[in-house]
Amino acid sequence: MTHSWGRKARYILFVSLMPLLVHLQAGMLAPCLPAILAEFHISPDKHALAGFFVSVYALGMGLGAMVMGAVSQVWGRKGTGDFARVAFAACTWACSIAGGGVTLVVYRFVAGVFGACVVAGAPGVLEDLFVGRRRTGVLAVYTCFQVLALGMGTFYGAAMEGKMGWRQMFWVHGFVATVLAVIVLVDLRETYGPVLLERRAARLRRDEGNELLRSRLDTRRTAGEAIHQNLRAPFRLLGNPACGGFAALAGAADGCLYVALVTMDEIMRRAFGDSIRRWFLLGFPVGCVLGLLVALVADYSSEFPSRSRFLVRLAFSTLTVVAGLLMYGWAPERDVESTASLLVNGFLGIGAGCTYIGWRIRQAATRTFVDNSPSALTVITAVKGVVAAGLVPYSMVLYGVLGLGWGSTILALSLIMVNSCVAPFLRKDEFPVWRS
């Protein structure tokens, strides 16, 4: 369907704003953990439980992506997207009235599930509206804003927590999400090609009385059969070595990022107090912006062939994240001054920005699994959520036992090990194209 530029601009704006809220909510709860633990009478020594309040959101996002990928191909982008946006707003409201720790965890998990549906559906709408280089540019800008929103989550949470409680913060988010959901519900039209063709074929069958008219993309399957097959496809790819390698790379990078998001505010609180700690948290989002600029310049200036270029990017991103983790862990142990702490957070943000938060890995997976790229991307997103949900509580326990320095060192060594095991396989296979 052809849309005017004015309608496209509205679609880009409103479809992209809701994922910004979803990513902001991922890290904004971390600065509020002490208040939540005190209100629900949970011991601060239970590090794993405190981290799970944040990481359960990532787990929900991983599982929600699998559901969204299966359903949107049957019922279209608008129906599933509208339901997900309304449900996400409702779950955000529910988080503001949670009566206990278990209730808050459940609401956060469900909000992550529907938030993943929102995030997964937005790129699909943008892909439907643009083609060629315009599509690549729009998706790159969209991804950059999502990375920045994820990096701003902790700073935003610390700023809001200083002015209002964590319940009021969820209330504000729920109100904004509700307004955006209503606007998109009224203004957005269906953009998914197969669904549009099927609706047109159904209209022609009704008007002309010819039951033989079918869409050329019609698979002759019922909705239940199509959803069942779409749900099975990611599990079939889960055992594929290439898909597993991509998922391991993305999961390790995102897991380390979530560890930093959860622990960063508490470290700054102990070092500088409640009054000025939030300003030192700005180093991370600023570093994300610088890392994104470095990655974009490297993309357009490199003369390496595409496969070798991916491995060079992977090595550079890994080394940057590892260096950021080591500096992040050992700087507080050595009682460095405030300027150095700001630079440490910025360097960790550069590492996060250089990885595009898995964007490059998604690009490589799309080129490798041509026809099965939606299922491959679903597997990668699901593994990222599961790894982040498990790594954050584990790292909290690790930091409690070994301290921040040695705990970050073990995480950095684990990241190097994962990349060292996966990269030779990718180089050997030369990114084979999997079409079956």
Summary of the structure (lengths in Angstrom):
residues: 436
radius of gyration: 22.0
end to end distance: 29.8
largest distance: 79.3
contacts: 1567
relative contact order: 0.13
helix: 85%
strand: 0%
